[in-house]
Amino acid sequence: MGQLKTVALLGLLSALLITVSYFIFGGTGGVLIGISIAAITNLGSWFYSDKIALSAYRAQPVTRQQAPELYGMVERLAQRAEIPVPAVYIVPGDAANAFATGRDPEHAAVAVTEGIVKMLSTEELEGVLAHELTHIINRDTLTQAVAATIGGAVAFLAQMLQYSLWFGGRDREGNGSNPIALLLTVVLAPLAATVIQLGISRTREFAADAGSAQLTGNPRALASALKRLEASAKRLPMQANPAFEPLLIVNALPQQMFKSLFSTHPSTEDRVARLLEIEQAQGSQAKDVSFGV
C-alpha cells in the first residue's frame, strides 16, 4: 500500500510540473516542455543524486581503518540484509543525524554525523543504520531525490511565471490565459509540490522504521534513538539545504506552525508508537514459537 501511495504521489507531482509548464509556455508545446523537464530532472536524479546530497552535507568518505566500529556495523547489517556494503561517510559537526543516498543498492552510501556517533549507544546507532539501509533496499533514496528535483523544478517554473506576470510578458505575447488562474498557479503550485513531496517522505519513513525493526530484531533501540535525536535537534539544529531534509532520519530543524502538514517526517510520537507495536508483535510471535503454536 505504501509503494502504491508513493507512485501515485510521484505521478501527481509530475502532473503538477507539466501543468505549470503549460501555463508558462502555453498549449501543446508547454505540455511537451513540461514532460521534457520532468524526464531530464528524473534522469539527473538517477545518476547524480548521491553526489549532490553528499556534497550538500560536506560528507567525507571513511574506510574500515579510519572508522572500524562504524564500518563494521554497516557491513554486518548489509550482509544480514543481503545487499552490497554501501560506502560509508561521516558528516562533520555536532548535530546528530544520518541519511542514505544512491540510486540502488549497488550505488549507495550511508552518512552519519559526528554528533550521532558520539551521542547514541551501539544498539541505538545500529537501529539508525538499519533504518537507512532499509531506505536503500526499498530504493527510497532515489524516490526522494526524484521528488525533491521535480519539486524544485515546479518552484523554479512558478518563479519564472511570476516574473513574466510582473513584467507583462504574458500580455505582450497576446496569450489569453486567465490571469486569476495564472496567479493561483504562481502561489499554489510550489505549495502543492512541497506538500506532495513531504507526503512521499513521511510514507517512506514509516516503512524504513519497520524495516529497521525487522533487520535488527530490536525496535525499542530505534524508538529510543528517535526520541534522543528529536531532543538533540531542538538543542542543536542541523543547518542544511531544505531540499535534502527528507533524506535525514529526523527533521534537521524543529517544526513550529503547521507541523503535521509541512513536516518532512511523521511525528516522533507516531513513529515510536508504531515501533513499540512491532516490538509487541515480535514478542507474541516469539512466545508462539517457544510454545510450539
C-alpha positions in Angstrom: 0.0 0.0 0.0 2.8 2.4 0.9 4.5 1.8 -2.5 1.3 2.5 -4.4 0.8 5.7 -2.5 4.3 6.8 -3.3 3.9 6.0 -7.0 0.6 8.0 -7.0 2.2 11.0 -5.3 5.1 11.0 -7.7 2.7 10.9 -10.6 0.7 13.8 -9.1 4.0 15.7 -8.7 5.0 15.2 -12.3 1.5 16.2 -13.5 1.8 19.4 -11.5 5.2 20.1 -13.2 3.6 19.6 -16.6 0.6 21.9 -15.7 2.9 24.7 -14.6 4.8 24.4 -17.8 1.6 24.6 -19.7 0.7 27.9 -18.1 4.1 29.3 -18.8 4.7 28.2 -22.4 1.1 27.6 -23.5 -0.6 24.9 -25.5 0.8 21.5 -26.6 4.3 23.0 -26.7 4.1 23.8 -23.0 3.0 20.3 -22.1 5.9 18.8 -24.1 8.3 21.1 -22.4 7.0 20.1 -19.1 7.4 16.4 -20.0 10.9 17.1 -21.2 11.8 18.9 -17.9 10.4 16.0 -15.9 12.4 13.5 -17.9 15.6 15.5 -17.6 15.2 16.0 -13.8 14.5 12.3 -13.3 17.5 11.3 -15.3 19.7 13.7 -13.5 18.4 12.4 -10.1 19.1 8.9 -11.2 22.8 9.5 -11.9 23.8 12.4 -9.6 21.5 12.5 -6.6 24.1 10.7 -4.3 26.9 13.1 -5.2 24.7 16.2 -4.8 23.4 15.1 -1.4 26.8 14.1 0.0 28.3 17.4 -1.2 25.4 19.4 0.3 26.2 18.0 3.7 30.0 18.1 3.2 30.1 14.3 3.9 33.6 12.7 3.9 34.2 9.1 3.0 35.8 6.8 5.6 37.4 3.5 5.3 37.4 0.5 7.7 40.7 1.6 9.1 39.5 5.1 9.8 36.2 4.1 11.5 36.4 0.3 12.3 33.3 0.1 14.6 31.0 2.2 12.3 32.2 0.4 9.2 31.9 -3.0 10.8 28.3 -2.2 11.9 27.3 -1.2 8.4 29.0 -4.2 7.0 27.2 -6.7 9.3 23.8 -5.1 8.7 24.3 -5.1 4.9 25.3 -8.8 5.0 22.2 -9.5 7.1 20.1 -7.7 4.5 21.9 -9.4 1.6 22.8 -6.2 -0.2 26.3 -4.8 -1.2 28.0 -2.9 1.6 27.3 0.8 0.9 30.0 3.4 1.0 30.3 5.0 4.5 30.5 8.7 5.1 30.9 11.0 8.1 29.4 14.5 8.2 31.4 16.9 10.3 29.6 18.7 13.1 28.0 18.1 16.5 24.4 17.9 15.2 23.0 14.4 15.4 21.5 13.0 12.2 22.0 10.4 9.4 20.9 9.7 5.9 21.3 7.3 3.0 21.6 8.1 -0.7 22.1 6.5 -4.1 20.0 5.2 -6.9 20.1 1.5 -6.0 21.8 -0.9 -3.5 24.8 -1.2 -5.9 25.4 2.5 -5.9 24.5 3.6 -2.4 26.1 5.4 0.6 25.3 5.8 4.2 26.3 9.0 6.0 26.2 9.8 9.8 27.2 12.9 11.6 30.0 13.0 14.1 27.4 14.1 16.7 25.2 11.0 16.2 28.1 8.6 16.6 29.1 10.3 19.9 25.6 10.5 21.3 23.9 7.2 20.6 24.6 3.8 22.2 25.7 0.9 20.0 22.2 -0.6 19.8 20.6 2.8 19.0 23.1 3.5 16.3 22.6 0.1 14.8 18.8 0.8 14.7 19.5 4.1 12.8 21.8 2.4 10.3 19.3 -0.4 9.7 16.7 2.3 9.0 19.0 3.9 6.4 19.8 0.5 4.9 16.1 -0.1 4.5 15.8 3.1 2.6 18.4 1.7 0.2 16.7 -1.7 -0.1 13.4 0.0 -0.9 15.1 2.5 -3.2 13.6 5.3 -1.2 16.8 7.3 -1.7 16.1 7.5 -5.5 12.4 8.2 -4.9 13.1 11.1 -2.5 15.7 12.5 -4.8 13.3 12.5 -7.8 10.6 14.1 -5.7 13.0 16.8 -4.5 14.2 17.5 -8.0 10.7 17.7 -9.5 9.5 19.8 -6.6 12.5 22.2 -7.2 11.6 22.4 -11.0 8.0 23.3 -10.1 9.2 26.0 -7.8 11.6 27.3 -10.5 8.9 27.4 -13.2 6.4 29.1 -10.9 9.1 31.8 -10.2 9.5 32.2 -14.0 5.8 32.7 -14.4 5.8 35.2 -11.5 8.5 37.3 -13.2 6.6 37.1 -16.5 3.4 38.5 -14.8 5.4 41.2 -13.1 6.9 42.4 -16.4 3.8 42.0 -18.5 5.4 39.2 -20.6 2.1 37.3 -20.9 0.2 40.3 -22.2 2.8 41.2 -24.8 2.7 37.6 -26.1 -1.1 38.0 -26.5 -1.8 34.9 -24.6 -5.4 34.6 -23.5 -4.7 32.7 -20.3 -7.0 33.6 -17.3 -4.9 35.9 -15.1 -6.6 34.6 -12.0 -5.6 31.0 -13.0 -2.0 32.2 -13.6 -1.9 33.9 -10.2 -3.2 30.8 -8.4 -0.6 28.8 -10.3 2.2 31.0 -9.0 1.0 30.9 -5.4 -0.3 27.3 -5.1 1.9 25.2 -7.4 5.1 25.4 -5.2 2.9 24.9 -2.1 1.3 21.8 -3.6 4.6 20.4 -4.8 6.0 20.8 -1.2 3.0 19.1 0.4 3.2 16.2 -2.1 7.0 15.8 -1.6 6.6 15.7 2.1 3.8 13.2 1.9 6.1 10.9 0.0 8.8 11.3 2.6 6.5 10.6 5.5 5.2 7.4 3.8 8.7 6.0 3.3 9.8 6.8 6.9 7.3 4.5 8.4 8.4 1.7 6.1 12.1 2.3 6.9 11.3 2.2 10.7 9.6 -1.2 10.2 12.5 -2.5 8.1 14.9 -1.5 10.8 12.9 -3.3 13.4 12.9 -6.4 11.3 16.6 -6.2 10.4 17.8 -5.7 14.0 15.1 -7.5 15.9 15.2 -4.6 18.3 12.5 -2.0 17.6 12.9 -0.4 21.0 16.5 0.7 20.2 15.4 2.7 17.2 12.5 4.2 19.2 14.9 5.3 21.9 17.3 6.7 19.2 14.4 8.7 17.6 13.4 10.3 20.9 17.0 11.3 21.7 17.6 12.6 18.1 14.5 14.8 18.3 15.5 16.3 21.6 19.0 16.9 20.2 17.6 18.7 17.1 15.8 21.1 19.4 19.1 22.0 21.1 21.4 21.8 18.1 19.6 22.1 14.8 21.4 20.8 11.7 22.0 23.5 9.2 21.2 22.1 5.7 19.6 22.6 2.4 15.8 22.2 2.9 15.6 20.3 -0.4 17.6 17.4 1.1 15.9 17.4 4.6 13.6 14.4 3.6 16.7 12.3 3.4 17.5 12.7 7.1 16.3 10.3 9.8 14.8 13.2 11.8 13.9 16.8 10.9 17.0 18.9 10.7 15.1 21.8 12.3 12.4 21.6 14.9 8.9 22.2 13.4 6.7 25.0 14.5 3.4 26.1 12.9 1.5 23.7 10.6 3.7 20.9 12.0 1.8 17.9 10.6 1.3 19.4 7.1 4.8 20.7 6.4 7.0 18.2 8.4 9.3 16.1 6.2 8.8 13.2 8.7 5.9 11.7 10.7 5.8 12.8 14.3 8.3 11.1 16.6 5.4 10.1 18.8 3.7 8.2 16.0 7.0 6.5 14.9 7.8 5.4 18.4 4.2 4.1 18.9 4.5 2.0 15.8 7.9 0.6 16.7 6.6 -0.4 20.1 3.6 -2.1 18.4 6.1 -4.0 16.3 8.1 -5.0 19.4 4.9 -6.3 21.0 4.1 -8.3 17.8 7.6 -9.7 17.7 7.3 -10.8 21.4 4.0 -12.5 20.7 5.5 -14.4 17.7 8.5 -15.5 19.9 6.1 -16.8 22.5 4.1 -18.7 19.9 7.3 -20.4 18.6 8.5 -21.2 22.1 5.3 -23.0 22.9 5.1 -24.7 19.6 2.0 -22.9 18.5 
